[in-house]
Amino acid sequence: MTNKAFPVITKRVILFIGVAGFVLCALVIAASYWAFNRQFREQYDDNIREIAATARASLNPDDFAKYRANPVPDQAYEEVLKLLQRLVDEFDLNVIYVSEVEPPDYRHIFYFYDPVGKATKWKPYPLGYQENYYEEGYNKTTRRVYEEGAELVRHTIKSRSGSHITAQVPVYDSQGKIVALLGAQKNVQEFVDARKSFVRNVIIMALIFGAIFVAAFTAYFNFRFIKPILQITNET
């Protein structure tokens, strides 16, 4: 074995440790990202589901047929609207909407309630407002709510209205029929920004510790193995 062979060995060891360190950093980043997202989903999803359930409990679904035929607010309607608006303000929501969405494509919407948050630029739709709305994610989940009775949480990132989550739940009348859809939407842009900052910090710290580890291991390897071998080889 010649002296020239040892630098090659050293380079290979450094390369191996570097690759191992990179893989370790990637695993740390992936695990941290997964844990962060899981915590978010558990906290925010449970919270928005509870708000939607509370809002649904305040409704009088048996009155919806009357409002559908004659969309004129009465005292009972105004009382429910105040309760929904209070929930929107208390939990800093974008909106709580209660609407009837027509099959089979679930695009035509008739609004019963639509209180909006103070931080939004939206104006609430009045009782009886109708529109045709197409958004693939919304239409698919709305179909599931109506046809399966599913209670879902949609995550919308980087939309025109900002990143938000929306709980969608079915509204049943006294006969057990689904007569409307209730959606409770909350802005989560702050979380999205925090996630980016978190991931960036994890990457930076992982790279720093990885570089320190590679440098320390290389120095130790040279001192503990390479130099003694070189010394013995030179002496012989």
N, C-alpha and C positions, 0 to 999 in steps of 0.2 A: 504494500500500500504506500503510495507516494504522498508527499505533502500537498500536492495539488488536489488530491481527492477529498481532503477534509473540508475545504471551503464549499465543495459541491454538496457534501453531506449536511453541512450547516445550513446551506440555502434550502435544501429539501425539508429539513426539520422546521425551519422558519416558515416555509410555505405551508407545510402540514398544519402547524400551529395556527397560522393565519386563517386558513380555511376552516379549521375547527372553531376558532374564535368567531368567525363570521357566522357560521351555522348556529353557534350558541347565542350570538346576538339576535339573529333572526328568530330563534325560538323564544327568547325573552320578550322581544317586541310583539310577536304573535300572541303569546300567552297574556301579556299585559293588555293588548288591544281587546282580546276576547273577554277578559275579566272586566274591563272597563265597560264594554258594550253590554255584558250580561247584567252588571249592576244597574246600568241605565234602563234596560228593558224591565227589570224587576221593579225598580222604583217608579219610573214614569208610566209604564203600562198599567201597573196596579192602580196607581193614582188616578189616571184618566178613566179607567174602567169604573172605579168607585164614583167618580163625579158623574159619569153618564148614567149609572144606576140611580143615583140620587135625583138627577134631573128627570129621569123617566118616572120615578115614583110620584113626582109632583103633577103629572099630566092627568087630564080627564079624557082618555081615548074615545069613550063613547060619544063625546061631543064632536068628534072630528067629522062625522058624516054631515052634521048640521053645518059646520063651518065650510065644508066642501061645497055644499049646495048653496049656501048663502054666506060668503066670506065677510061677515060683519062682526067685529069684536063686541062681546058683551062683558058683563062684570066678571064672570068666572074666567073668561079668557084673559082679561087684564090682570087678574090676581096671579094666574099661572105665569104670565109674561114677566111680572115683577119678580117672582121667585127664580125664574131662569136667569134674569138679568143679574140678580144678586149672586147667583152661582158664578156667572161669568166674571163679575167684578171681584168677588172674593178669591177666586182661584186663578185670576189673571189669565183667562182664556181668550182665544181669538173669537170664538163663536160657539154657541149651542144652536143647532138647527134641528127642527122637527118637520119632516116633510113626507109627502106621499110620492113615491116614485113608480111610474107606470111600467109594467112589463110589456113586451118581452125583452126589450133592449135596455130598459131602466135608464132612460135618458131624460124623459119628460118629468119635471119636478113641480109639485104643488107645495108651497110653503105654508105651514101653520104658524111656526115660531122661528125667529131668527135674531135673537139678541146678540149683539157684537161687543167686543172688548173696546175699552177706551183707547188702547194703544194702536188699534188697527185704523186703517183709512176707509174701511168699509162702512156702508150705510145699511142698516137692517132692512130686510125685505118685509113688507107688510103682509098681513094675513091675506092669502089668495094670490100672492105673486106666483107666476109660473115662468118656467124657462126650460129650454132644451140644453142639456149639458153633457158633453162627451169628454171623458177622461178615463182611459182604459182601466186604471187602478180603481177609481171610484166606482165605475159601472160594474166591474167584476165583484168587488166586495159587497156592493149593494144587492146584487143578484143573490149572493150567498145569504145575506141577512134575511131577505124576503123568502127565498125558497128553502133554506135550511134552518132558519132561526138562529144563525150564527151570531156570536158577539165577537167582534174583531177590533184589532188596533192596527191602523195603517201608519207607516212611517214614510214621510215625504221629505226628502232632502233636496235642497237647492231649487226650490220652486220660486215662482214670482212673488209669492206671499211669504217667503222665508221657509226655513226648515220647521216642520211641525209634526205632531202626532195627532191622530184622530181616532177616537173610539166610536164605533158604529154598533148600535144595538137595536133590536126590533122592539116595536111598541105594540102591545097586545090590547085588544078591547076586552070587555067582560066575557065574551064568548070564546076567548082564546085565539082570535084571528089577528094576524099581523096587519095593522092598519096604517102604520107609518114607520119611518126610520128616524132614530135620534142620533145625531152626531155631536160629539164634544171635541173641540180642537184646541190644542195648546201649542204655543210657540216653543221650540227647543233649539233655536239658533245659538243661544248661549251655551248649551251643551255641546253642539257641533263644534263651536269655536274652541271650547275647553278640550274636546277630544283631540283636535288637531294639535293644540299646544302640548297636551299630554304625550301624544305619539312622538312629536318632535323632540321633546325633552328626553323621552326614553331612548330614542335613537342616538341622540348626542351622548348621553351617559353610557350607553352600551358600547359605542365606538371608543369613547375615552378609556373605559375600563378594559376593553378588548386590546387597545394599543398598549396600555400599561402592562397587561398580562403577557402579551407577545414579547415586549421588550424585556420584561423581568425573566421570563422563561428562557429567552435566547441567551441572556447574560449568564443565567444559572447553568444552562446546558454547556455553553462554551467553557465556563470556569470548571464545572464538575467533570466533564467528559472530554471535550475537544482538546483543551490545553494540556491535560496530562498525557493524552495519547500522542499529541504532537511532540511533547517534550521527550517521551520515551523513544519515539521514532527518530528524532534528531540525534539523540544520544547514541542510538544504534547505528 
